[in-house]
């Protein structure tokens, strides 16, 4: 069975998932020289495509060269599974919630094909011993089991049911019901809402939907696109 690891929580966790609200059905077309450049989607694994993008410093868009990898996931593929970080042994809510691990080690130990970072976490120091107990910030659900109950600070949430049907809650505070939720990850604000850039802090409502009003990703049930910064 093909698997997708959706949310290891050890690396820098300013959630990048929210570009999934962009139109994932459209093709990625290379742009003119001197501006950020994108590749076409290329099959990576069954149900998972990869595109790469970079900027040129001469374009003036960025001071330094940056590289982004974007994953497009077919959520209708029955072999795709989302596997957020599970509860740690001897779990205690708000104190001992999950085990710290780098993204690359998560791929290795879980036997998954792709992995990205998601929720903020504490302690925030990098490269503590693997397995260090961590506290997750924002709603986090793994295998239908709540790992973190959610909070106001990181209340932009992406939820999936057992059939991988996604729901985006732009301002998930108070936290919506998690009945029927199989997987969930959260960040502090959506990056893209209906094709437009948004970086508004919580608690101000973001985008076209009032607080707590869930909205399916603009890409529809058929797919989600997830940008992944270069590096571990």
C-alpha positions in Angstrom: 0.0 0.0 0.0 1.3 3.4 -0.9 1.4 5.8 2.1 1.8 9.5 2.6 3.1 11.0 5.8 1.3 14.3 6.2 2.7 15.9 9.3 5.9 15.2 11.2 6.2 18.0 13.6 9.9 18.3 14.4 11.2 20.8 11.9 10.3 24.5 11.4 6.5 24.4 11.3 5.1 27.5 9.8 2.6 25.5 8.0 2.9 25.5 4.2 -0.2 23.4 3.7 -2.4 26.3 2.9 -1.2 26.7 -0.7 -3.4 23.6 -1.2 -6.3 26.1 -1.6 -4.8 27.1 -5.0 -6.3 25.5 -8.1 -4.4 22.2 -8.1 -6.1 21.1 -11.3 -4.3 23.6 -13.4 -1.0 22.9 -15.1 2.3 24.5 -13.9 3.8 26.4 -16.8 7.4 27.7 -16.9 7.5 31.5 -16.8 9.9 34.0 -18.5 13.6 34.1 -17.6 14.4 36.4 -14.7 11.2 35.6 -12.8 10.5 32.6 -10.5 10.5 29.4 -12.6 8.3 26.4 -12.1 8.5 22.9 -13.7 5.6 20.9 -14.9 4.0 18.2 -12.6 5.9 14.9 -12.8 4.7 11.6 -11.4 6.7 10.7 -8.2 4.7 7.8 -6.7 1.3 6.4 -7.4 -1.1 9.2 -6.6 1.6 11.7 -5.9 3.1 14.3 -8.4 6.1 16.6 -7.9 6.8 20.1 -9.2 9.8 22.3 -8.4 10.2 26.0 -8.4 13.0 28.5 -7.9 13.6 32.2 -8.2 16.4 34.1 -9.8 18.0 36.8 -7.6 18.1 39.1 -10.6 14.3 39.2 -10.7 14.3 41.3 -7.5 11.6 39.0 -6.0 14.0 37.7 -3.3 17.4 38.6 -2.0 18.6 35.0 -2.1 18.0 32.0 -4.2 15.2 29.8 -2.9 13.9 26.4 -4.0 10.5 24.9 -3.4 9.2 21.4 -4.0 5.4 21.0 -4.4 3.5 17.8 -4.0 0.1 17.2 -5.6 -1.7 14.4 -3.9 -4.6 12.5 -5.5 -6.9 12.1 -2.5 -9.2 9.8 -4.5 -6.5 7.2 -4.9 -7.4 4.4 -2.5 -3.7 3.5 -1.9 -2.9 7.0 -0.5 -2.9 7.2 3.3 -2.4 10.3 5.5 -0.4 9.5 8.6 0.1 12.5 11.0 2.4 12.1 14.0 0.7 9.8 16.5 0.5 10.1 20.3 3.6 9.3 22.3 3.6 6.5 24.8 2.4 7.5 28.2 0.5 10.4 26.5 -0.5 13.4 28.6 -2.5 16.2 26.9 -0.7 19.5 27.1 2.5 18.1 28.5 3.6 14.9 26.6 1.8 14.6 23.3 4.1 13.3 20.5 7.7 12.2 19.9 10.1 14.6 18.2 11.8 13.4 15.0 13.3 14.9 11.9 11.4 14.7 8.7 14.0 12.5 7.1 14.0 10.1 10.0 10.2 10.0 9.9 10.3 8.8 6.3 12.9 6.2 7.3 11.2 4.9 10.4 7.6 5.0 9.2 8.4 3.6 5.7 6.4 6.4 4.0 7.1 7.9 0.6 6.9 11.6 1.3 6.7 13.7 4.4 6.4 17.4 5.3 6.4 19.4 8.6 3.1 20.8 10.0 2.1 22.1 13.4 4.2 24.3 15.7 5.7 22.5 18.7 7.5 22.9 22.0 10.3 22.6 23.0 11.4 24.5 19.9 15.2 23.7 20.1 16.4 21.8 17.0 17.9 18.4 17.1 17.0 17.3 20.6 17.3 13.5 21.0 14.9 11.6 18.8 11.8 10.7 20.7 11.9 13.8 23.0 8.3 14.4 24.2 6.8 17.4 22.5 3.7 19.5 22.9 1.8 20.3 19.7 0.2 23.7 19.1 -3.1 23.7 17.3 -5.5 20.9 16.5 -3.7 17.7 15.6 -5.5 14.4 15.0 -3.8 11.1 14.0 -5.7 7.9 13.2 -8.9 9.5 14.6 -7.2 10.2 17.9 -6.7 13.7 19.1 -3.0 14.4 19.8 -3.6 18.1 20.5 -6.9 19.7 21.3 -6.2 23.0 19.5 -5.8 26.6 20.5 -6.4 30.2 19.4 -2.7 30.9 18.4 -2.5 28.2 15.7 -6.1 27.8 14.5 -5.9 27.5 10.8 -6.7 23.8 10.3 -6.8 21.2 7.6 -9.0 18.2 8.4 -9.5 14.9 6.6 -12.1 12.1 7.2 -11.4 8.4 6.8 -12.0 8.7 3.0 -9.3 11.5 2.7 -12.0 14.1 2.0 -10.5 17.4 3.1 -12.0 20.3 5.0 -10.3 23.7 5.5 -11.2 25.7 8.5 -9.6 29.1 8.1 -10.1 30.2 11.8 -10.7 27.1 13.8 -11.4 28.7 17.2 -13.4 27.7 19.1 -12.4 24.3 17.6 -15.0 22.6 15.4 -16.2 19.1 16.2 -13.7 16.4 15.3 -16.4 13.7 15.1 -15.5 11.7 11.9 -12.1 13.4 11.6 -9.3 10.9 10.8 -6.4 13.3 10.4 -5.9 17.0 11.1 -3.0 19.5 11.2 -2.9 23.2 12.0 -0.9 26.4 11.6 -1.3 30.1 12.5 -3.0 31.4 9.4 -3.9 30.3 5.8 -1.4 31.3 3.2 -3.7 31.1 0.2 -7.5 31.4 0.2 -9.3 31.0 -3.1 -6.2 31.8 -5.1 -5.3 35.0 -3.2 -2.6 35.5 -0.7 -3.6 36.0 2.9 -1.3 36.4 6.0 -3.7 37.8 8.5 -3.1 36.9 12.2 -5.7 35.1 14.2 -8.2 36.0 15.6 -9.2 38.2 12.7 -11.3 36.1 10.2 -9.4 35.3 7.0 -10.7 34.9 3.5 -14.3 34.5 2.3 -15.5 32.3 5.2 -16.5 33.5 8.6 -14.8 32.0 11.7 -15.5 28.3 12.2 -17.1 27.9 8.8 -15.4 25.0 7.1 -14.7 25.1 3.4 -13.5 22.3 1.1 -10.2 23.1 -0.6 -10.6 24.9 -3.9 -8.8 22.0 -5.6 -11.8 19.9 -4.7 -11.8 16.4 -3.3 -9.7 15.2 -6.2 -6.4 16.6 -5.0 -4.4 18.9 -2.8 -1.1 20.6 -3.6 1.4 20.9 -0.8 4.5 23.1 -1.1 7.6 21.7 0.6 10.6 24.0 1.3 14.1 22.7 0.5 15.9 21.1 3.4 15.1 18.9 6.4 
